[in-house]
Amino acid sequence: MNQSYRHTKPVAWVQIDLKAVRHNFSEIRKLAFQQLEPRINREVDILSVVKADAYGHGMVEVAHVIEKEGGRFFAVSNVEEAIELREAGCKKRIVLFETTLPELAPQIIKYDLTPGVCTMELARAIDRLARRLKKKIPVHVKIDTGMGRLGVWHEEAVDFVRALNRLKNIRVEGLFTHFPVADSDEKFTEKQMDDFSKLVAQLIKDQIPFRYIHAANSMGLLGYKNRFFNLTRPGVMLYGLYPADVLRKKIALKPVMSVKSRVLFTKTIHKGRGISYGHTFRTTKDTRVAVLAIGYSDGYSRAFSNKARVLLNGVFCPVLGRVTMDQTIVDISKAGVVRIGDEAVVIGRQAAEEITTDHLAAWAGTINYEIVCNLGNRLPRIYVK
């Protein structure tokens, strides 16, 4: 949860460029149409993934921007996220990506949500309540074609969808699956698409109606030709992140998030002295350092210790020693005059240099998704329109 600053100005913060969100959504929409196979499908819409607080960017603010740009579908992880989005004024379709518990059927119906369904228990709970309320609830069926997580196995999905179709107050509106290795195993992903298309063909043959078919996350949209999907699900691309470097030539995205911190303190640490917990770094010469007001409680991981860099005065300044709960120590020997209160860039551009989420992901041995989701748990957001 983001800390609210009512009495002071923050000394570390996340800056969100909403103009970049608009740009990215527009570019994704163009790409989605370019990827269509017109002989099979002439229609595609965007299901914008804003779960996990829009990957740390602010779900409500991002959704408002996309809605104004013509976005008609939003995907969240759970009912709580969906209710927050609905109560913030979102009038568009909200799809629950993950399955949920049958006991949440009342909230699903009250807030006009479209659940992802892969259990008869949830489907029956929704159907029973909808029957009493004289409503018909659209659902999207989650099919497992190889993710091995949520979803009905594709071999069993025809019978499952037939059973759903017999429920009078449930309407099967969509079918969806998920690509686990779209960035590393093209052959497996193509087989997933083939298995999914066979399922779709069988249901059409059985005259079971549905409108939406979706599987393409950011990597799926960028890396594969759309043969029959009419709803695409960009996540990290909305926020200016690429699921793989090779895809930078396909679409020009703008980074949405930057992270900044103030200098709290400067000092000279003499040769041979240890820095921070565990003394994992010892100076080999007299070294000028700055202490920044950001640490792992803000989502700036301990994995960045002795690896990451920040920008001060447009100069890369290495992180020295372990990142602590609330502060990080950096080498400012080459940064010129650094004063208390100066702005350091943790992610983003300063002068001619830039630090990206991909840089941080490489230093931490993780993915850019995790970086943006973790950063900002205590940092206030400043939105630039």
N, C-alpha and C positions, 0 to 999 in steps of 0.2 A: 504494500500500500504506500502511495506517495505521501511524504511528509508535507504538511501544510505550513507555510511560513506566514504568520500573521504579524509578528512583532519585529522580525529582522529580515535582512536580505540573505538569500542562500549563498553559501560559499562553494557549493558545487551543484550543478544542475544539468538537466537534459534539455536541449533545444530541438524542437520539432518544426521542420519546414513543411507547412501544409501546401505550399505551392508545388513542392516536389511530389507530394502525394497526388495532386491533380495531374501533373505531368505523367507520372508513372501509370496511373489508371488509364489515361488516354492512350499511351503507347501500348499498354497491354491489350486494350480493346482492339486497336488496329492489328496487332499481331494475331489475336484470336481469329479475326476474320481472314487474315492472310493464310492461316493454317487450315482453314476449312477445305474439305474435298467437295466441291460444288455439285458433283454428280450424285452425291449421297446426302449431303446436308448443306443447306443454305442459311441456317440460322444458328447463332451462338450468343449466349449471354454470359455475364461475369458474376460468379459467386465469390465476393470479396471476403477473404479469410481475415477476421478481426479478433479471433480468439486470443487468449493470453494477453488481454489488454492491448490488442493489435501488436503483438510481439514486442511489448514494452513501449509502444509509441503513443498509447492513449486511444482506447477503443471508441469512446463516444466522439471525440474530436475528429478522428480519422473517418468514422462512419458518416458523420455530418458532411464532410467534404465530398466523399464519394457519392453520397445520396444527391447532393447538389449537382454533381457531374453526370447524373443519370443512372447511377448504380441502383439496381432493383433487388439484389440478393446479398445477404450477409451470412457468413458462417461463424458460429461460436462453438465453444467446447461443451458448455453445460447450461443448465436452466438459469442459474444465478447470473451468468454473463448476459443471457438473452433478456432477462427481466430488466437488468440495468440498462441495456440498450433500448428496450421498448419504453421504459419510463423516462429516458432521456429524449424521447420524441421521435424515435425511428418508426416510420410507418411501413417500411418495406418488409419483404419476406425475410424471416430469420430462421435459418436452418441449424438444428442441433447436430453437429458433426458426430459426436459420440453418442452411444446409446445411454439411456439413463434408467432410473429405477421406476417400477410401475407406480409407486406411491406419488410420483411427481406428475401424474396425468392431469390433476386439476390445474396446476400451473401452466402446463403445456396448452391446455384449452383456453384458460382465462386470458393468457397473453398472446394468443394467436400465433403459436410457434409451430414450426414444421420439424418434427422429430426424425432423427435417424433411427431406424428400427431394425433390430436383428434378433429379437426374442419375441415369442408369442405372448409371454407374460406382459410385456409392455404394451403390445398391440391390443390385447384383450382389455387391459385396464383403460386404455384410451377409448376403445370401442364402447365399453359399458357406460362410461360417463358421457360420451358424446351422444349415445342413444337417449339417455335421460334428458340431455339438453337439446335434443333434436338438431344436432350438428353433424357435419361430415368432415373429418380431419384428414388433411393431406399428410402423407408420410413419404420419406425417402428410405429405400431399403439398402442397408449396407451389405455389400457382397465381398467376401474374402477370396481374392484370386491369387493370393500368395504373400500377403503381409503377415499372416499368422497372428493377428491381434483381434480386434473386434470384427464382427461380420459373419454372415452365414457362408459356409464354403460354397463355391460356385457350383459344385456338383450337386448340392442339395438345395440350391436356391430356387429352382423352378417349383418344387413342391411347396417351399416356404411362401413364395409369392402367391401361389394358387390359394393357399390357406388364408393369407391376408385378404385376398380378393373376395373371400366368402364372408368376411366381416362387413356388415352392412353400413357401419358408420366410420369405416376406414377407407380412404382413397389412396391407392398406390400412385403417387405423383412422379416419383423419381427412383432411379437405380444408381448406385455409385460404388466405386471400388477405390483402392489406394495403391500407389506404386511405391514399393519399398526400396528398389534398386535402380530407379530410372537414371540415376547419375553414374551407374557403374556396370550395369548388365543390360544391354540393349536387347539381347536375345530373350532374356526372361521377361522383360517388360512387354515385348511384342507378343509373347505367349499369353501374358495376362490379358492383353487387348483382344487377342483371338478368343480366349475362353469367355471373356466378358461379352464379346459380340455374338458368340454362339448362344449365350443365355438370352440376350436381347432378342435374337432371331426366334428362339423357341417361344418366348412370351408373346411376341407379335403373332406367331403362328397360332398360339392358343387364344388369341384375341383378348388378351389381358391388357387393358389400356394403361399407359403411363406417358408422361410428357417429357421428362428430363432424364438425360443420361450423362453422368459426369465421372471423371477419373483424373483429369489432367491438373495436377498441382503445378507449381512454377516450373519444375524440371520437365514435367510431362508436356506442358504447353510449349516450352522452348525447344525441347529436344525431339519431339515426335510429331508426325503429321496427324492432324485430327481427321479420323475417318468417319466417325458417326456421333461423337459427343456434341451436345448442344448447350452444355453449361461447363465453363472452365473455372478452376479454383485457384487463382493466384494468391499466394501468401507472401513470402519474403520479397517477391518482385515489387509488390505495392510499396515496400519500404526502401526500395533502391538497392536491394541486395541480390546477388546472383547465386543460384544454386551450384553453378560450376563456371569457372573462368572462361571456358571455351565458348560460352554463350554470350559473352559481351559483344560479339560482333552482330548478334541477331537483334538486339534491342538496346536502346540508349536510355538507361535509367539514371535517376538522380537520387543520391543518398538523402534520406529524410532526417536521420538522427545525427546530432553532434552532442558531445559531452564535454563540459568545461569545469574547471575548478580554480579556486583562488590560491595564491601563495600565502601560507600562514606565517612562514618563518624562513629565514636564511641563516647560514652559518658556514664556517670553514671547519672541515674535519681533517685533522692532521694525519699524516702518513702513518699507516700501521694500525689505525683504529677500526673497530668493527662498527657496522651500521645495522640497526634494527634487530628484531628478535632473532636469536640464534647466531648472530654475526656471520650470516652466510656470505656477506661481502665485507672485505677489508680493504681499506684504501692503500694503494701503492705509492701515493704521493698526496700532498696537501690538496684537498678537493673541496670546492665550493658547492654546497647543496641547497636545495629548497625543499620545504615540507609542504605538500599539497593536501587540501582538505577533502580527500576522497580515499576510501579504503574498501575492504571487502564487504562491510555492512551496507555499502552503497551498490554492491554488485561488481566492484572492481576487484577481480579475483586475485587470490594469493598465487595463482598460477602465473601471474604476470611478474612475479618477483624475479629480479635480476635479468629480465628478458624484454619487457616492454619499454616503450619510449613515449614521451609526451612532447608537445611543442611549446616552447617559451621564446618569445621574440622571433618566432619563425625558425627556430633552431631545434633539432632533435635532441632531447635530454633523456638519457637512459635512467630507468628505474634502478635504484641501488638497494640491495637488501630485500627483506621480505615486506610485502604489502601488509599493512596492519589494519585493524578494524576500521579506523577512522582517518588514517593518514597514509601517504605514500611519499617516499624520499627520492628525489631525482638529482642527477648531476647537472649543475648549471655552469660548469667551468667554461663552456664555449658559447654561452647564451648572452654574453654581454652583461649589462646592468639589469639585475632582476630585483624588484622591490616587493615588499609585503603588499598584498592586494592585487598583484598582477594576475592576469588571466592566462591559465595554462589550458591548452587544448588536449583532451584525452582521446577524443574521436572527432575528426573533422579537419578543416583546413585553417592554416595560419600562414599569412604571407604566401610564399610559393610552395610550401610543403603541406603534406596531408598524411593523416593517420586514419586508416579505415577499419571497419569492423573485421575485414578479412585479415588485416595485420594482427589485430588482437587475437583472432581465432587461431592464427598460425602460432603465435607466441604461447597460447594456452593449450594447444593441441586439441582444439575442438572445432565447432562450426559457427559461422556467423549468426545463425539463428539463436544459438545459446547466448552469445554475447549480448545481443539486443534485448532478449527476454530477461536476462539477469540484471542488466544495468537499469537503474531507475527505481529499484524497490524502495529506496529512501530519498531519492533525488526528485525535487520538484521539476515539473515540465514547464517550459516556456514555449508557447506556440507562436510561430511567425506565419502570418497569413499573406 
